[in-house]
Every structure is written in C-alpha cells, then in structure tokens.
Amino acid sequence: MKNSMRAATLAASMVGTATLLAPVAAPAAVSNASSQPARFHMETRLYNDRHPYEIDGRMNLSVYPNGVVNGFYIPTDGGIRDVTGGLTGDKIWLDIGGAQPLHLTGTLKNGALSTTAFIPGPDTWVFESTHSVRQTG
C-alpha cells in the first residue's frame, strides 16, 4: 500500500512538473512600428573652456515617439548612471543620475547631442556627443 501511494504521489508530481515545463502559448505579437524607439549610442564629453580637462563617457539613449527619453550614461571613471528626459522636436532635456541629477538642456539633431549642463557656478559647461550611431531594431 505504501509503495502504491508513493508511486501515485510520484506520478502526480511528475505530471505537475511536466505541466509546469510545458510550453505556454504566447500572446500574439502586435507590430506597431510607430511605438518603436529610436536608439542612439554616443561617445560624449563634458567640458568648459576655462578648465584644461574634460570628462569623456558613453551614453545609450532610447527616444520614443511620444517624446519620452531614457537610457544610461557611463563616464570614463566608471559607474552606470540612469538617464531620463524628454524630447519635443529637436529640443531635449536630460537628467543624468539619481538623487541630485546632472540636468542638461539643448538639442538632439540627426543623432548629435548638444546641451548645456546646469552645474552651480559662473562657468558654462557643455555636454555633447562627439560620435553618435543610430541603432535600428
């Protein structure tokens, strides 16, 4: 009796496992090309004409048709920082980082980013792309 109970329990568990492992029908994919974002990979630099240095980095952006922008930024000193923002026409604003983000405003034209960074002080800091590649798909 114990063996038949064990066999029944084992069989039930195997059926349950097989059910869990069985492929699930995926919902049909809906193609809406207008909702696909434009994706950009950029080499960037942050500089000021009054200082002898610049901060280089890389930025990946997804720009959605509704104007929402998101992605990430990696300065050469390391660390990944989230990027959020918006685009209207060719006017763009971006916030890089979390609690106290670096705020940028400017333009994104033909994949080229040209912005001013809001950094306290009398100097004007420029954050721009030095090389940009638009990715598809």
N, C-alpha and C positions, 0 to 999 in steps of 0.2 A: 504494500500500500504506500509506504514511504517512497519507494522508487517510482511508482506511477505518479505520485504527487510532484516529486522532483522533476520528472520528465515533462509533466504538464506545465509546471512553472517555467522550466527552461524553454519549452516550446513557445509559451506565451511571451516570454521576454524576448525571444528571437524574433517573433512576429512583430512585437513592438519596436525592436531595434530596426528591423527591415523597413517598417513603416516610416520611422524617423529618417532612415537613409534613402528612402525612395525619392526620386526627383519630384520637385514640386513644380506644377505648371506656372510659368512666369506670366505676368500680365503682358499683354501685347504692348510692344514699344510704340510710342506715339512720336512721330517725327515732326518737329516744329523748328525748322531751320532758323526762324526769326528769334527763337529764345536761346540759341547757342551764343555763348560769349566770344568775343574776340580775345585772344590770348597773346600776351607780349612777354618776351624775355629781354631784359635790358641790362646793359652794363651801365653803372651810374657813377656820378661823382658829386660830392657836396664840397663847395669851395667858397672862398671870399677873397677878393682881390687884395685885401690888406694883410692876409696871412700867407706864409710861404708853404702851406701844406693843403692837401685835400683829402677827403675820405672817400675812397672808392668802394663800390659794392655791386651787388646784383639784385635785381627786382623782377619778380614774375607777377604780372597783373592779369586778371580776368575782367573784361569790361562787358557788361551785359547790355542788351538793347534798351532796357528801362533806365539806364544811367548808373546802376549800382556797379561799384568797382571794389574788388577785393584781391588779395594775394599775399605775398610775403617779400621781405627785404632781408638780405644778408650782407652786412658790411664786412670789409676785409678783416676786421678784428674778430669776427665770428659772431655767433648767436643769430637766431632767426627771429625776426620781428614781424608781427601781423601788420597788414596794410588794409585799411578800409577807406572808402571815399565815394565820390560821385562825379559824373561827367554830364555836362549839358553842352551839346555842340562840340566845340573843341576845348571848352573851359573845364578844368579838372581841379578837384581838391582831394588831398590825401592826408590821412593820419597814419603815421608810422609808429608802432609801439603801443603799449598798453596804458598804464595809469597816467603818464604825462607824455602824450604822443608828440612827435615832431609833426607840426601842421604845415602842409605845403599847399600853395595855390598857383595855378598857371595854366599851361595848355598841353594838350596831347594832340599833335597834328601828325598824321601819316606815321604813327608809331614813335614819334620823337617827343620825349617829355622835356618840358622847360618850365621850371617852377621856382618860386621864391620860398625859402624856408623861414618860418617865424621863430627866430631864436632871439631871446632878450639881448638888448644891447644896441649900439648905434650902427653896427655893420649890417650890410645886406648879404645874406647867404643865398647862394644859388644851388639848387638841386636839379640836375639834368641827366638825361641819358646820353651816353657817349656812343652807344651802339645799341640798336634795337632790332629784334627779329619778331615778326608776327607769326605765331604758330597757328596751324589750322587743325581742326578736329578736336 
